[in-house]
Amino acid sequence: MVFQQEPICALATPSGVGAIGVIRVSGEGTFAVVNKLFRGKDLTKVDSHTVHFGTIRSGNDIIDEVLIAVFKTPTSFTKEDTVEISCHGSDYIIRQILKLLVQNGARLARPGEFTQRAFLNGQFDLVQAEAVADLIAADSAASHRTALNQLRGGFSKKLAFLREDLIHFASMVELELDFGEEDVEFANRDDLRALINNLQTTIAPLIDSFDFGNALKEGIPVAIIGAPNVGKSTLLNALLNEEKAIVTSIAGTTRDVIEDLLYLDGIKFRIIDTAGIRETVDVVESIGIERSKKAMNQADVVVLLFDSPETYADVEQLAEGLEEGKKVLWVRNKADLTSPNGGAGGEVEIPISAKTGTGIEDLKKALVAVAVAAKAADDTVVTNLRHYEHLVKTQQALSDVLNGLAIGITGDFLAQDIRLALHHLGEITGQIATDDLLANIFSKFCIGK
């Protein structure tokens, strides 16, 4: 059943002067409100998903000529009666139309309120609702693809299968509690153990995908690390194809972290140029070097740049201090002037010349290969910290179930752990949601969405 609330209105396009602006109105009585200021067809009598030309008027004064798209319940985005008013993009015109709508019975929408109403009316679950915001914010092909997969229910379907099987066993275990004195067992413990193991196998890669998914969303951080004057700033400029960083022959020119975005094969990278790491008494340069080390430790990918046996030894020493599993690319600059050294541990080095551009395309391909290698086995990638936290808690609750089965705890404690796992899965999709949770999620949306 669709519950229509009071009509709300908001600008759905970005603010600022443009060719057109789109104002969205949704809720019970929407057509009556808009009819009071629209001169054209009676919107209560037209078909859904039709567009109508007319004028918006304040009394006898024409505010603008507009096109109005009509969407009737339950086939609109919110499942409520909805209209979208396309007017000219003047700030004045938009303000006047919103003012007239409010004067005639609508109120200004809160951030994300249209999407929140769509969620509350069952248009989609909470994961899909959050994917709407991710889709709007997507600025690379990879983040767009991930958001679209979640919007279309890819992640939600996985969670639905998990909950369905778990709910069955939870009901069987709780049924046993009703026959506690008769010592009956409706939930076969071996089958339950097999189910929990299967669920953990499914959840584990989702949890593991978060690091990649979050980097995909924010941009994969790549730190260029090396001694002074090995060509780090020149490499940054070559990758970005612009003079982003100052390049001189003076050692220690770069004294702070410089960062910019690079898009390769639809994947966003955050390329970070750092101060050359060396011993120095210069206070400012020392601060820059400390920031370089911090960037190196926080980056997902570290490009270790060298141009001689001496600078190779420098980065080899740095590599020893990197955490295990850190993705490292060994890059030999000035390849036309230097001989191969071979990456540490047998890693293949990439020969380049940052100055002439030789080998830069090979380095870009290597960056893409590293990103693709980190991708999950399928398109279901967790990009939301809230989802990740609840998956971790679900995994812990399932581990508690297995531990309980191993020591033979009673059904009531077993049921409690299963219910906890179900609770955390339900929190992700919104099947279990509080008003505070919803308010927090939708407050991050733009006003007209």
N, C-alpha and C positions, 0 to 999 in steps of 0.2 A: 504494500500500500504506500502511495506517495503522499507525504505530508507537506502541503504548501504553506510556507510561512509568509510573513508580511513582505511586501515588495521592497527590493533593494536595488540600488543603481550605482554604477561606477564607470569610469572611463576604462576601457579594456585595451586601448592602444597606448604607447608611450606618451608621456606628456611632452609638450613642446609643439611649436608650429610645424605642421605637416600638411600633406595634400588632403588627408581625411583623418577623422577621429571616429572611433566606434564606441558607443556608450551602451552598456549592457544593463537590462532591467529584468529582474526575475522574481517570481513569487505570486501569491494569490492576489488577484485584482490587477495584475500587470497591464492587461489590455485596457481595462477601464481607466487606469492612471494615464497611459500614453494617449488614449483617445481624446483626453481633455485638452491636449496641446497639439495633436496631429490633425491636419486637414488633408484627408485622403479617404481611403476606404475604412470602413468600420472593422477594426482588427479582431473583434469578437466573431465576425462572420466569415473571415477568410480561412483558407486551408492552412494547415501547418506546413512549414518549410517552403513558404512563399515570400517573395520580396515585393514591396509596394512603394511607389513614389508619392511624395506629398510635401507639405511644408509643416514646420514647427512654428507655432505662433504663441505670442503672449498677448492675449486679447486679440486685437486686429493687426498687431504688428508682426510681420514675418521675421523670424529669427534666422531661419535657413531652409533651403530646399534639401530634403533628405531621402534616403532609402531606408526602409524598415523591413528587417527580416523577422518573420514570425515563426516561433517554435512552440507548439502546444504540448502540454503534459500528456503522456509521460515520455515523449520522444525528444526532449531537449537535453542539453548537457546536464542541467541540474535536476531534470525530470519535472520541473515546475513550468508553468507558463512563462515564456521568455521572449523578449524582443531585443534586437540589436539595432541601434540607430546609427547609421552611417551618415555623418555630417562633414562639413568642411573642417579642416584641422585647426582653425583659429582658436586660441585659448579663450577668447571672449565668447565665441559661439558655444564652446563646450561648457563653460561656466554657466551660461544662461540656460542651456538645456537641462543641466543637472539641477540648477536652482528651481526651474519650473517643475521638474519631476518631484523634487522634495516638497514643493508647495502643494502639489496635487496628490500626495499620499504615500510617496516612496521615501525611503531613508538611504543615506549613503552607506555603502557596503563596507564591512570590515575587511582587513587583509585576508585573502583566501576564502572569503565567505561563499562564493559561488561554488568552488570546488568542495568546500565542507558540506554544503547542502547536497551536492551530487553524491558524496560519500554517505551521508546520513540517509539518503533516499535509495541506496543500494545500487547506484550506477557503477561503482567499482569499490574495491577494498582500499585499505589505508596505504598499502604498498603502491598501488596504482595511482592513488591520489598524490602521494609524494613524488611519483615519477612524472606527474604533470609539471611540477616545479623544476625537476631535473631536465626535462625536455626543453622547457623554455630557456634554461640556463646553458644548455649544451652548446659548446663552442668548438667541437671537433667531431669528426665522423664517428670516432669510437665512442665518445660519451653520448652522442646522439643515438647510436645503435643500442647501447646498453639501456638508456632511458626508455627508448621505444619498446624494447623487449619487456621491460618491467611494466610499462603502461598497458601492454597487450596481455599481461597476466602470466608471463613466463615464470617469474619467481613465485608468484602467488599459487600457481598450479603445483609447484614442487611442495610448498608448505601445506597445501590442501591435502595432498596424498599422505604426507607425514601425519597430519592430525587425524585423518580418517581412520588409519590403522590403529593409531594410539587410542583414540576414543573407544574403539571396539573393545580393546583389552581393558581399558579403564572401567568400562561398564561391566565387564565380566568379573573383574576383581572386586568391584563394589557390590556386585550381586552376591558374591560369596559372603560378604559381611552380613547380609540379611539372613543367611543360613549358618551363622557362626557356630551354633551349638551342634549342627549336624555334620561338621567337618567335611564339607563338599568342596570340590575344586572345579570351578567353571573355566578358569583361565589356565590353560596348560603352561606350566612354567618354562618348559623347553621352548615352546613356540614363542612365548613372551621374550625369552632371552634372545632368540634368533631375530625377532622383530627389532628389539632395542639395538642389537649389533648392526642390523641393516640401516636403521635410522641414523645411527652415529656415522656410518660409512657415507650416507648421503649428506649429512650436515657438515662433516669435516671439510670437504672441498669448498663449500659455501663460506665457511669461516676463513679458510686459507685464501679465498679470492678477494678478501676485503682490502688487503694492502694494495693489490693491483687495481682493484676497483676504485679505491679512494684516490690513488695516483692518477688513474684514468680521468677521473672527474676534475681534479685540481691541477693536473699536469705532472708528468713524471719528472722528478728533480734529477738533474744530471750535473754533477760538480766536476769542473776541469781543474785538476790538481797537478802541481809540479813545482820545480825550483824557479827562481826568478829568471826571466829572459829566455824561457824555453818556447815561448810563443803562445801562451794561454789566451791573451787578449786578441792576438791575431787570429787564433782558431775560432774564438767566439764571433769575431767579425765575419770570418769566412762562412761559418755555419748560418749566421743570420743574413748574410749578404748585405751588410751595412756597417758603417763605422760606428759601432756602439761603444766600444772601449778605446781609450787612448793607448796608442802603441808608440813606444820609444825604445832606444837602445839602452836606456838607463835602467839598471836593476832596481826593482821595487817601485815601478811606476804605479801599478795597481795596488791601492792600499785599503780597498774595501771590496765587499762582495757586489758584483754587478750581475743582474739577472734579466733575462728576456725570454719570450716564448718562441718556440719553433714547432711547426706542424709538419709531421712526416707521415705519409700514408694514413691520414686521418687521425693520428695520435698526437696529443699535445705533450710537448716536453718543455720543462723549465730549465734552460741552460744557464749555469751559474759559473761566471768567471771569478776566480779568487786571487788573493794576493799570493805571490810566490813564497813558499815555505822555506825559511832559512833562519839561521841565528842572526839576530840584529839587536842593536841597542837603541834604535829609533823607536820612540814610544808609540807614535801613530802607526808605523808599519807593524809593530808588535801586536797592536789591537787588530789590525787587518789579518795578520797571520792566525791569531786565535779564532777569528771568524771563519777563516778558510778551513781550519780543522773541524770546526763545528759543522760547516756546510758539508764537508766530506763525510762526516759521521751520519748526518741526517739524510743525505742524498740516497736515492734508490740505485743510481748508477754513478760510478766514479770513473772518469776518464783520467788515467795516469799518463801524463804527457812528459816526454823526455826527448833530448836531442843529442845526447852523447853518453858514453859509458859512465861518466861522473853523475850526470843528472838521472840516468837510469838507476844507479845505485841509490840515489836519493828517494825516488818513488818506490823502489823495491822495499826500502826500509819503512816507508809510509804504509805500504800494502800489508806488511806484517801486523800493523796495529788495527787493521779493519776487522769488523766483526765477521764471523763466519757466515758464508752465504751471500755476502755483499757482491753485487754484480759489478765487475771491473773490466774495463777495456784498456788495454795497453796500446798506446799510440806513439809512434816514433815520428817526431816532426823533423823538418829539413831533410826528408828522405833522400833528396838529391845530393846531400853532402855527408850523410852518415851511413854507417853500416848496421845491419841487423844485430840486435842484442838477444832477442827471444824473451817472451814474457815469463815472469816467474811461474814456476810450477808447470812449465810447458805451455802456458797460454800463448796463443798466436798474437803477434803484434800487428798493428795496422799502420803501414807506412803512409805518411802524408807530407804535403808541403802546404802549411797554412797560408804562406805568402803567395804561392802560385795557384793554389786550389787543387793541386794534384792529390788524389786519394780522399777528398772530402766526401764525395758520393759514396765511397766504400764505408767511411765512418758513419754516414747517415744510415746506410743499410744495416750496419752492425747495431746501431741504436734501436732501429725498428725490430730487428731480430731478437734483441734482449727483451723488448716490451712484449712481443708476441709470445715468447717462450714463457713469460710469467702469466699468460692468460689462462683462465680456467679451461677445462676440457670442453665446455659448451658455452653458450652465450649468457648463461645465468651468472652474473657477477654481482656481488654485494658491494654497493657503493655508499650505503647509508650507515652511519655509526650506530644509530638506534637499532637497526636490524642486526648489526654485528653483535652488539651487546646482548640482545635477547637470544641469538643463536648460541652464543657462548654459555649463557645461563641454561638454555635447553639442553645443551650437551652435558653440562654438569649434572642436571637433574636426571638425565638418562643414565649417567655413570652411577648415580646414587641408586637407581633402580637395579642395575647390574650387581652392585655391591650388596644390596639387600637380598637379591636372589641367591647370591653366593653364600650368605650366612643364614639364609632361611628366615628372614623377618616375617612378621605376620602381615596379612593382607591389608590391614588398615594403614600401616606405615608404607607399604608398597603403593597403595592407592594414592597416598599423599604425594609421593615423589612423581608418580605419573601425572597427577593433576597439575603439579608445578610445571612440568615440561609442557603440558597442554596450555597452561596459562601464558607462558612466554611465547609460544608459537602464536597464540591468539592475540597477544599484544602487538606482534609485528603486523598482522593483517587488519587489526582493528576489530576483530570479533570480540575482544576484550579491550575496552577503551574507557578512559575517564574523561570528564570534561576538561580537566587541566591538561591532559595529554593532547587532546584535540586542539585546544586553544594554543598550546605551544607550537604544535606542528604547523597549523594554518596561519599563525601570526607571521611566519617567515615568507608567505606568499605575497605577491604584489596585490594591490587593492582590487583590481578588476578581474582577478582570476579565481 
